[in-house]
Amino acid sequence: MSMGKSLFEKVWDAHAVRELSNGQTQLLIGTHLIHEVTSPQAFGMLRDLGLKVAYPHRTFATVDHIVPTDQRVQPFADPLADAMIRELDKNCKEFGITYFDIASGDQGIVHVVGPEQGITQPGTTIACGDSHTSTHGAFGAIAFGIGTTQIRDVLATQTIALSPLKVRRINVNGHLRPGVYAKDVILHIIRQWGVNGGTGFAYEYGGDVFDRFSMEERMTVCNMSIEGGARAGYVNPDETTFAYLKGRRYSPQGAEWDEAVERWKGFASDPDCRYDDVVNIKAEDIAPTVTWGINPGQAISIEQKIPTPESVPAEEKDVTEEALAYMQLPGGEPIAGTPIDVAFIGSCTNGRLSDFVEAAEYLKGHRVATGVKAIAVPGSQRVDVLCKERGLDKIFEEAGFEWREAGCSMCLAMNPDKLVGQQLCASSSNRNFKGRQGSPTGRTILMSPVMVAAAAVTGKISDARKIFGVQELVEV
Amino acid sequence: MALEKITEVSGRGVSVPGDAIDTDRIIPARFMKCVTFDGLGEYLFYDVRKNEDGTDTEHPLNDPRYSGATILLSGDNFGCGSSREHAPQALYRYGFRGIIAESFAEIFFGNCTTLGIPCFSASKEAIARIVSAVEKDPAVEITMDVSAQEIRFAGETVKAFIRDTALSGLVNGQWDAIGELLEAKKEVEVVSSRLPYFAA
């Protein structure tokens, strides 16, 4: 009897072109996404080699990293940003690539745009010059970040050289407690297995919690797979996936839809497939989680105390000291109560409709604390429209948030949204690296959007369950 | 495309200690506002090499004893985070031709290999011995022998590891895959024609 296959193996096998001389696989990249930061040099290399884009209809572009979220009329105040956007425009025109620009109404963070347009589909391979491409795995795609030279490879050949990944199945079973979100699930996973625990692996997320999760929740988890070292993360496609995709612009239509759904179902991991590793997490063990250090694995529950160099394993002592010094946080004290300067809700991790719906639900009737700068940045122009249709922008503004236009914004500060000096930011983004949010001494604490909302209204890191009165559900 | 066969890299070393040194630290995002990679070397490790007033910090790369070093030594999970090729490009343009660390983040490792920069994993102890030799005499020559997967310095030899596919690509002059990828146009047509979504 033959052994079943995982989704990873099935998708890999369907896209493997041939074995290369160094032993790697030449893998077909069915869908290629590009943005303004990592693609211009790739087009330059292409021109230097006298090559064309092999399959222009399989590359999709948008602009996200450098776009201002306030003043959107070109030329932008920053001439470098303006040059980058003009370069992308020129490259897309010259090579016939679909470009969701600002005027299209479909612009946004590439990992928000791909799914909402229906470009991201099960059983596909997706590459983008951006490590958070793992987001698209939420649909049962094998999706990963690539470097600029590999972008050139995809443009020129629609393939890259890659070695297969091992697969670690991560089961989260049981029920998440109230006030615990998808963001907490992935921060918990990274905290448990470390920032390099996933090196060499694709993470397959499953179990009760993922079965119940919406597509947006699945995307939040898959998005941060790379922060745990896993180049790709995915969830097997199911009815939730198909319901999300039905009717979207690039989704199969008519009779093709039913055929596609049948085909997509076939990509899900077989029950008897072999995983390289399996880990199990009890949903009830996951608390609202926040980072305290300078990488996403340095995280604790909101109820816990900040570690001290003495309280961590010997090999983590140095990095703990480095993190505490940089963050200027007192080891041994509770993380709750740490004063904040900035609150940011947005990013490819948590910049989708449900993120703003949840935060708005609790923000009603509250005011952002004095002295706190709070910004809410939709992940795409479409998310912006959906939020405005529900009046969410007004709720945020009445609470004292600035409601901005779509882009990466303060997640990585390649645009005017930046921390200043040693400001501390409660952020729904994905990285708390030194200097990540634009100031070389700026500080970041990662958390769910609802936790950011709680920090914004109290002016300090807070347990949203207490601030907003989230009740434990009584089991009947 | 004939590329140089990279069988070994030799040069002076410099240690940038620490674990999980991410690509934002190697090249802060604000320096990625560019449409070429030219000039990135200048901004390598900028935020840890410079004070806010633009003066130099006490970073190893600011230490004249290590100027001209071409081999970088570091800790665990080097190059984690963002997939930006700007990081290996900045390292290369600054002058680095090889990296020795306890381990590497995956995307960074692949990006370096594609540029012909060998990334050797070695044990903490082995790296400590190399660093100690370099600190004693910054002029000591370090040789990363790709074929033999070993590092030679100051009369010592330590084991190193580089994955088979990278080793093969480097020593055979096929570390940049484009030449080989371009040869398979027919096969790509065949595989893509079996995938309904590809035609759409």
Interface residues (C-beta under 8 A of the other chain):
Chain A: A14 H15 A16 V17 R18 L20 S21 N22 G23 Q24 Q26 L28 G30 T31 V37 T38 P40 Q41 G44 L49 L51 A54 Y55 H57 R58 H65 I66 D78 L80 A81 A83 M84 E87 Q121 G123 T124 G129 D130 S131 T133 F144 G145 I146 G147 T148 T149 Q150 R152 D153 A156 T157 Q158 T159 I160 A161 L162 S163 V195 N196 T199 G200 I226 E227 G229 R231 Y250 P252 E256 E259 A260 R263 N295 D318 V319 E322 L412 A413 M414 R431 F433 K434 G435 R436 G438 P440 T441
Chain B: G18 D19 A20 D22 D24 R25 P28 A29 R30 M32 K33 C34 V35 T36 F37 D47 V48 K50 E52 D76 N77 C80 G81 S82 S83 R84 E85 H86 P88 Q89 S103 A105 E106 I107 G110 N111 T114 L115 R163 D164 T165 A166 S168 G169 N172 Q174 D176 A177 I178 E180 L181 L182 A184 K185 E187 V188 V191 S192 R194 L195 P196 Y197 F198 A200
